[in-house]
Amino acid sequence: MTANTSLSLGGIVMIDKVEEEFGVFSSIFSDIGGRARDFEGCVRLHVYNRLTHSTSTHKILDSYSEEVARYCGLKGMPGERSFYRTLERIGRCYPLIMHRYREIIKKHGLADRNQLVDFSSTYFEGDHAELGEYGYSRDQRPDKLQVNFGIATGINGIPTALTIQKGNVQDRKHMRKILKIIPKVIPHQSLLIFDAGANSARNKAKIRELDYNYLTLKPKKVGSYERCIAYFIENVKAGNVTHLEMNGRHYSCVKRKEDGETLYIFFCPELFETHIKNKEKKFAREKQKGNMLLKRRKPLTIPSDAGWIELIPHLQKTLEEIGNVYINGIEGFFILESSIDTDPEKILRLYKERDKAEKFIRALKEGIELRPIRHWNKWTVIGIIFVCFLTNFLINLTLLSKKDSLVKNVKILKKFLINLTLTSVYPPNGFRFTLLSNVSPQILDIFGDFVWRFEDKSLPLRW
């Protein structure tokens, strides 16, 4: 007699629902597996793993039963090497896979005309990764090799592009890779919204050359900001200023045309107070650090004919307090640069949508648990990053029509997906039957009646 088994069903329900509506897996991965008949099933199992416990690749066999493999379209649980080969094949066929992915986006009209572009990195466990380089670490792990990736996602939450680069590639250079992909999926005259890290004259010129518009933050350099602040003050005195309120904050804006683009110079008093408090705290920390260093400092000794001369440090006191060197006069100000001239409130609302790109990346790294990467082979690294990207796409696609969904955080969503349980029972003197349990209101809100397809319809006929 086969032992009774239980499995987390939520990930399987999501995969099947999206596949039925959009044909994601069959459209992207058909004919890519070559002779490997279980290729698409292994991809589904990788995605299922990221939707549930996010275990490392070599732990998949120990974490899930053969029941899970069968629901993913496999005849049985494949060997460990099959999982690694699947990731490697995804990496080697990555250009074709992304082309097919973009075709799905265009076919179903999912490409938003307002695209958010952002960049991040994740680090490796180990020191032999082909794509690994030391660089600016967003994870505060400068001691680890890392890989950079960039994403473009619409304000509707549907990602359109993914680029993967070595860990020492700067955002400005990485942006040029994104600009090679975006024209293949985004309609002309779309708006690209990105942060100051990717802002350069070359990138902005390339965006205009591709017949797109841009909205970005001007890098906070004191010299250029002081000139704009002087212009802002002149216009405030003349009454040429726009006042607006958004999310409990007050903003004053002055527009300025410069070098064929529009500068939106904003001042926010609440932001000014935040900047000053942060800089005062930083200055206090640095002063305390200086006091500690002074206490630990050993007197300097110099040899001479008469013997050793000891120099004793003397603290010179003044009547004035030390000025905060971190305050530079641009606190509370920020400047947005754009190729379009429109209402300041609209521009500010569009730029604030950037948090959706940041949430997408946070979901990749924390919710789907992309970090740390434990693969070293170049193609396998690309494969695992794409699997996580695809998993996040499935989640956002499922929630696209659920504007008032009860669950939006990926970590919380995964808990409900894991709790949805399907138990296979093998009676001593009867046929196998299944029991569906933990169908929460959140699950019904996300999947609707689709979840009841996994309920055993034969149970009422048995008793």
Secondary structure, DSSP 8 states (H G I E B T S, - for coil): ----EEEE-HHHHHHHHHHHHH-HHHHHHTTTSTT-TTHHHHHHHHHHHHHTT---GGGHHHHS-HHHHHHTT-SS---HHHHHHHHHHHHHTHHHHHHHHHHHHHHTT---SEEEEEEEEEEBSSS--SS-B----TTS-TTS-EEEEEEEEETTS-EEEEEEEETT--HHHHHHHHHHHGGGTS-TT-EEEE-GGG--HHHHHHHHHTT-EEEEE----HHHHHHHHHHHHHHHHHT--EEEEETTEEEEEEEEEETTEEEEEEE-HHHHHHHHHHHHHHHHHHHHHHHHHHHH---EEEEETTEEEEE-------SS----TT--S-TTEEEEEESS---HHHHHHHHHTTHHHHHHHHIIIIIS---SB---SHHHHHHHHHHHHHHHHHHHHHHTT-TT-S---HHHHHHHHHH-EEEEE--TTS--EEEEE---HHHHHHHGGGGGGGS-TTHHHH-
